[in-house]
Amino acid sequence: MKPYEIILQQIGGKTFIAFTGAYNILHFGDNILRFRFRGSEDFDFCSIAYKPFPDLYEMRIGKVGEDGQLANEQVMDGVYFDQLVEIFERTTGVFAHM
């Protein structure tokens, strides 16, 4: 399994997609998963990058403007896999699981 597939599995897979309305789910290389989502006025974009050394993640959450540029970007580095959903929910206000 590729790291981007593991990232999607770690955040909840199909359940995460259903709860957040995630769409345009793409991967860049093997280590980056990017997607758009619904349910927040302030945010609609998330990128999760896996860093093999030291086995941590970087999350970028923001809002894509009409010009395609990312605004209101929040960057969290040094994130453990079991913090991904909690940080996503706390930052966006969108529930991602039951």
C-alpha positions, 0 to 999 in steps of 0.5 A, a space after each residue: 500500500 502506498 503512503 497516500 493510501 495509508 493516509 486516507 485509511 488513517 483518517 477514516 477512508 470512506 467514512 471520512 469522505 462521507 462525513 466531510 463531503 471530500 472530493 477532488 481527492 488526489 495524490 502527489 507523488 507517493 507521500 501527499 494526499 490532497 482533497 477539497 471538502 464541504 461543511 466549513 465557511 473558513 476552510 475547504 482544502 486539506 493537504 496531508 504530507 507524510 514525512 518518512 523521517 521522522 515518521 510524522 505528517 504535515 497538514 495544510 488546511 486552507 480555503 481556495 479563493 476564486 483566483 485559485 490561491 490558498 488563503 487562511 492557511 493553517 500549517 501543522 507540522 510534526 503531526 502523529 498519525 493518530 492526531 490527523 482527524 482530531 486536528 482536522 476537526 478542531 481546525 475546520 469545525 467539520 466532524 469526520 467520524 461518528 
